Amino acid sequence: MRVLAQVAMVMNLDKCIGCHTCSVTCKQTWSNRTGVEYAWFNNVETKPGVGYPRRYEDQQRWKGGWMLDKRGRLVLRSGGRVKRLLSLFANPDLPSIEDYYEPVTYDYDNLVGAPAGPDIPVARPRSVLTGRPTAITWGANWEDGLGGAPEHAGGDPNLSGEWARKVKFEFEQTFLFHLPRLCEHCLNPACVSACPSGAMYKRTEDGIVLVDQDRCRGWRMCVTACPYKKVYVNHATGKAEKCTFCFPRIEAGQPTVCSETCVGRLRYLGLLLYDADRVGEAAATADEQDLLDAQRGVFLDPNDPEVAAAARESGIPEDWLAAARRSPVYDLVCRYKVALPLHPEYRTLPMVWYVPPLSPVLDAVTGAGGDQNDPDHVFAAVTRLRIPLEYLAELFTAGDTDVVAGVLMKLTALRSHMRSSTLGEEADESALAAVGLTAGEAEDLHRLLAVAKYADRYVVPAAHKEDAAALSAIENRCPVETTGDPQPRKVMLGIPTLRRASDGGRA
């Protein structure tokens, strides 16, 4: 057993209001520079929808993630080493700028500098890439609030099978929820394996996946291999960039910018301990619907004395072990099992998990003529919610509706119990027992999901002082500088990352 620590995130989708504050603050912090105008390290998508870049979930087209070959071996969907070498200068499996969107600016000078006349001056959109006038025809969230859904959302790759006929983009018959996305910082990252120059790497101390800018040669194989399409190419430098999980803040014991500024308080940060020797075995699980349990099986119980002893032998400090025991991510993923990974069938073992959204259950019970106080009626209504179970299963469980139904029933029983408790009614614990919860566990889970305090949502231990020498030994400069700017802006605030154990590379 080789124990490593991973900083992970859980998002409660019931709380996301689609305000995009996380996206804007991330943009201002990390990609507000020439060359990455189109890149959003964090973006919020409206589901159902085609996503950003367009139809990124269609791996038959983009060849992202892993798959099993005819002999049951885990291989990159984008092909082996020979194919990647032959495609170095002509990789056809890359999204174009039309799949993302063409960033624009406006002729603001025309508003203030236009001569007096009978016509009202306007600020026409111009392409940031070419400087020419352009029309705005696409964006990072074109279906926002169902705005473009009737025309485009039917192209969502998750709307497959006969059940998709349930989804109708008509007034009072459709649904939506918001899905924030960032780099998954996977346990089995395809981008790292696909990089020909070894520029992509996963830090052993906290699991964050980064790009060594000194090594990156702009081959773009990482863009193809990432099934979530969260690696971008800076068109000014020709190098790959991606979400850094705000590693300077993590090293200081602070939450990521997107978590800190989240209006809905839906994000949770914490440590997970995992057995690195079992990652490959879990990712190669034959049945896609067994991948969720396989990944959960990789995670280790920080309260287990044997795990703690093995973690100490691996060099994990005591305060990190204490943080792992207090981790809200471990509680939501492993203890209560209400958080699910995004597209486990990609076999990357993603480390950003989601609590699926729960539609108004009591409305469904009433609409079916049921009794809101009858657990059987309430649980039966879960299968008739406005958001189809099949759609959520396509996103989070490789199509296994039973797992999604189990999570939603657990959340439903929790709401019913807390409603009775709040109203002073006699609590019926039969519904909780049916989903494997006690009254005490239900209250703890409610406290975590609904009203968790800052210190309970974010349990991030700081880097140790003994690492200061490694930190200061790295040249204190920004690894990502834009040559096109008259005065290049330093996006990493001059704070270098820990050295990579293998060769001392920089992020």
N, C-alpha and C positions, 0 to 999 in steps of 0.2 A: 504494500500500500504506500503510494507516494502522494502525500497530502500537499495540495496547493490551495491558495486563497484566491478568490475571484470577487471583485466588486461587481455587484449586479443590481438591477433595477426592476421594480414592479410598478405598473400603472393600473389604476382603477378606472376603467373606461366609463363607469357610471357617473364619474365626476367631471369628465372632460366636457367643457362647454364650447370648444372650438374657437377660443379667443385668439389663438396663435401667438400669445405672449412668449411662450417658450421658444417658438421659432424666431421671433424678432430679436430676443435677447441673445440667442445663440448666434444669429447672423451678425449682430453688432460686435460680438466678442471674438468670433473665430473666422468669419468669411466676408467681412466688410472690406474687401480689397479687390484690386484689379485682377482679373483672371478667374475669379470664382463668383461672379455676379449671379450666375444661374444656380449655384450650389447651395443647398440647404442641408446642413449637417443634421438638423432637427426640422421635421416638417409635420404638419397635421393634415391628414387626409380625411375626406368624407367618404364613408362606406355606406352603401355600395358605390363604387367608383373605380376608375381605371388606374388611379394612383399616380405617383411621381417617381421616376419617369413613367410615361404612359405604358400601361400593361407590364410593369416590371415583374409581376408574379407569373408571367407566362414563360416558364423555363424551357418549353419546347422551342421558343424563339430565341431566348437570351442565353441559354445554356449555363445558368448559374447553379451553384451548390454542388452537392455530391449525389452519386447514384451507385447502385450495386451492378457490377458487370455480370456476365453469364455464369461466372464462377463464384459469385457472391462476394467479391472483393469490392472494397470502397474505392471508387475512382471519381475524379472530377468530371462533371457533366460536360465541361468545355473541352475535354480531351486530354491526352497524355502529353508528356514532355515533347515528343517529336512534333505533334500537331501544333503545340504552342510555339515551338521554334520556327516552324514553317509559316506561322501566322504573325510573326513579329511585326512585319511591315504592312500587313493587310488583314486586320482582324475584322471579320464581317459581323461579329456578334456584339456590337456596341450600340447603345442608344445614340441617336443623333440629337442635335440641339432642338429639333422639332418634337422629339419625345420628351425632352425636359420642358423647355420653353425659352423663347428668345427674350433675354432681359432688355428692358427699355428704360429710357429716361425721357424727359420732356423739354420742349423749347421754352424753358421758363423765361429766358431773356426776351423772348418775343412779347411776353405779357407786360414787362416793365419798360421795354425799349421801343415798342411799336409807336409810330407817329400817330398823332390825333387824326381821327377819321370817322366815318359813319359806321364802320364795322367794328365789332368787338373782337379784340385779338384773342387767339387761342394758343394753347401749348400743345403742339402736335407731338405724338410719341416718336421717338427715334431709337433705333437699335443701339444698344451699348456696344455690341460687337462690331458693327459696320459703320455706325454713325449716320446711317441713312434713315429717312422716314419709313415707318413700318406700321403695320396694323396689329393690334393685340388680339390674337386668336386662340391663345392657350395659356395656361398658368400652372403653378404648382398644386393648386387645389381648385380646378375648374368647376367641380361639382359642389363647391362649398354651400352648405345649407340647401342642397338639392337644386342649386342654381342651374347647373348644366346637366343634371342627372337625366332628365327625360331624353336628351339627345345622345349622351355619352356613356352613362353609367351601365347601360346594357352590355358594354364591352368589358365589364369587370371579369377577369379570368376565373374568379371564384363562383360565378353564376353558371355552373355546369350541371348537367343532369336534368332529369325530369322535374325535380323539386323546384328548379329555378322558375318555373311557371308561376309559382306563388308570388314572386316579386313583380309588382306592377307599379310603374312610375306614374301613378295617377293620384289626384287629390284624395286624401284620406285613405289611400290604400298602400302607400309606400312607407318607408321607414328610413332612418339614417342614424348613424352614430359616428363619432369622431375617433380617429386612430392616430395618435402621435407616434412617430417613428424616428429612430436614430440608429446608428451602428449598433449591432447586437453584441459585439465583442465576444464572439462565439468561442466555445471551448474547442471546436474543430473548424477553425476559420478557413474557408476555401480560398479567400484572397491571399492569405499567407502562403498556402501551398502552391498557388498559381504564379506567384511573382518570380520571374526569371532571374532578377538581380538580387533577391533576398532583402529587398528594402522593407517589405511588410514583415512585422514581427509582433509576437504576443509577449508582453512583459510577464516574467515568471513571478514577480512579487505581488501583482494585483490583477493580472489577467487582461489588462487593457491592451487593445490592438492598435499599433501606431505605424507610421511610415517614416523610415529613415530617409530624409530628404537628400542626404549626401549620396546614398546608394541608388535612389530611384532614377531610372532611365526613361520613364514615360512609356513603357511598353503597353500599358493599359490592360494587361491580362487580369489584373485585380478587379477592374471594372466589370469584365465579363464574368469572372468567377463568383463575385458577390451576388447571391440571389436576391438580396434586398436592395441592390443598386445604391449602396451608401458609400461608395468610393467615387470620387470625382477627379477630373483632370483639370488642373489650373492651366488654362490656355495661354497664360502669359509666361509661365515658367516651364510648362510641359511636364510637370511632375504631379503625382497623385496626392490627393489630400482627402481627409475624412474626419469624422467625429473623433475627438481625442478623449472623450469622457471627462473633459475638463481636468486632466491629470494634475495640473498645478494646484487646483483647488482640492482635489482628492488627497494629494500629498500633504496638504495643510490641514486635513481633517474636515474640509468643508464640502457641502453638496455641489453637484454640477449646477451650472447656470440655469439650465432648463428646469431643474428641480427647485432651485431657490426662488425662481420668479413665477412658478406655476400658480395661476390664480385659483384653480380648483383644488389645489393641494392633493393631487391624485398620484404623485410619484413617491416611491419609497426606495431608499438606498440602503444597502447593507452588504455584509460579507457572506459568502458561501464557501465552505470547505468542500473540496472534491478530490476524488482519487484519480490522479492523472493517468494511472496505468489502465483505467477502465474506459477512458474516453473513446478510443478507437473501437473497442468492442461494442459500446453503446451506439455509436454512430453507424455501425454496420448491422444493426438489428434488421432482420429480414422483413418483417411486417411493419409497414409505415405507421400503423396505428398502435404499435407497441413502442414506438420511439419515445413517447412521453414518459412512460414508466421506466424505460431504459435510462433516460437522462436523469430522472429523479433518483434512480439507483446509483448514479455516479456521485451524488451529493452525500456528504457525511454528516452525522449528528455531532455537533460540537460539544454536546454534553456527555458523549461517550468517552470514558477514561482512556480506552485504547486509541481512539481517534486523537484525543488531546496529546497523548504521548507521541504518536506518530507525527503530529503537527510540530511538536517541539523538536523532534529529530530532523524535520525538514527545515528548521530555522524560522518557523512562524512565532513571533513574539507573544508574550502573555496577554498584552492589551489587545492584540488582534484576535486571540482566542476568546477573550471576554466580549469583544465586539461581535464575533460570530455567534455567541450564545444569545446576544440581545438583538440579533438581526431581524428586522421586520420582513426581509425578503425570505429568509428561511421559514418563518412562520407562515407566510402566505403561500409559498411554493411547496414546502414539504410537510409542515405540521397540519395546516388546515386544507391544503391542496385546492385552493380556490383560484390560483394564478396559473395561467397556461402560456406556453411559448408560441411565438408567431411562426407558423409554417414549419413544424418539426420535420416534415417530410423532406426538407432541404438537407437534412442530416448534418448541419453545421453546429448543432446543439447551442442554440442562441441563449444569451444571458440577459435579455430584456423580456420580461414576462408581463402578461396582462390578465387582469380580472375582467371577464367578459361582461358586457352590459346586460342589465336585467330590465326588460320591458315592464310596464305597469301590470303586475300580476292580478291585482284585485279587479281591475277593469275587465281582464280576460275571464275571471271567475264569474263576475256579474253578467257579462255578455253571454256566457254559456248557461246562465240560470243556476249557477252553483251557490254553495254556502261558503262565505268567506272565512268562517270559523272551522270549516271541515278540512283537515290536512289533505285528505284524499282529493277533494275538489281543487284545492290550491295546487297540489303537485301535478294534477292532470292538466291544469291550465298552462303549465310551463311548456308543454308541447304545442300549445296553440298561440304562443306569443307573437307579437307583431314582427319581431326580428326572428326569422326562421332559424331553428336549431341547425339545419343543414348548412346555412351560410356561416354561422359561427364555427361550426365544425370544420368547414373548409379552411378557415383562417387559423384555428388554434389546435386542432386535434387530428389533422390528416383525414378528416371526414368521419370521425367517430362521434356520432351524436349522443351516445350514452354518456360519455365523459362530460360533454357540455351540459347535458340535462342534469347530471349529478351536481355540477357546480351551481347551476341556476337554482336547483331545488334547495341546496344548502343556503344560498343567499336568500331565497324566499322564506325558508323556515326561520332564518335569523331575523328578517324584517318582521315576520309575524310575531315572533317571541318578544322582540323589543317594543313593538306596537302595543301588545297587551301589557307589558311591564310599564310602559310610559303612561298608559291610560288607567293604571291601577287595577286592571282586570286580573282574574286568576289565570296564571300562566299554564298552558297546556304543553307539557314538555314532550308529548308524543311525537310531534313534528320534528323536534330537535333530535330525538332518539332515532328517528327514521333516517336521518342524514348523518348520524354518528357524532353528534355534538351534545355536550352537557350544557346546563344553564350557565355555568361558570365560563366554559369555553366560548359560548355564544356571546357573552358580555365582553370577553377579552377580544374576540374577533370584531365585534361591533365597535369597540373603542379604537381598534387599529384602523378599521376601514372608514369610520365616520368622523371621529373627533380626535385622531391621534395628534399629539403635540409634536413640535418641531424635533425634539430630541428623540422621539420614538419613531418618526418617519425616516430620519437620516442618522444612521449609525455608521459613521465612517472614521476609522482610526487614522491618525496622522502618520506620515513617514517618520522613521526613527532618527534621532540625532546621530546615531552611529553611521547613518548613510550620508551625513552632511559632506564628508570628504569626497564621496563619489559625485555628489551633486555639484560641489564647487569646482571639481576637477574638469568639468565640461565647460567649454568656452561659453561664456555668458552672452549669447547672442540669439537672435530669433532664427530658428532653423528654416522658417518659411518667409522669405522676403520676395517682394514683387519688383522685378527690375523695371517694369513699366511706370512705376510711380516716381515722381520727382523726389519725394521723400518717403521711402518705403516704410510702411507701418508695421510695427512688431506685434504680431498677433498672439504670441505666447508670453508677452509681458516680461521677457527676459528671464523666465524661470525655466531652466532645463529639466529634462526628465532624468530619472535614475539611469545609469548605464545598463545596457543590455549585458546580461551575464556572459554571453558568448564572446562578444567582440568589442564591447564598449561603444556601440553605436548610439547615435542620438535619435530622438523621435523626430 
